């Protein structure tokens, strides 16, 4: 339980993906949006293991793990 002055997210998505081997043919385009109306506080936190930032097309990455947390709290 969180204190009253520190409310949690109304919506939160946690996801992860892992691969033994991964190769990009081009640099990926990743977008996260929070459509809709009303005031909100939103954030995205992503971490990568064994992948360059930005990725290098043609390079083989091994034992890859990517995790992301996307959350939003309505302020209205």
Secondary structure, DSSP 8 states (H G I E B T S, - for coil): ---TTS---SEEEEEEEEEEEEE-SS---------SSS-EEEEEEEEEES--SS--TT-EEEEEEEEEEEEEEE--
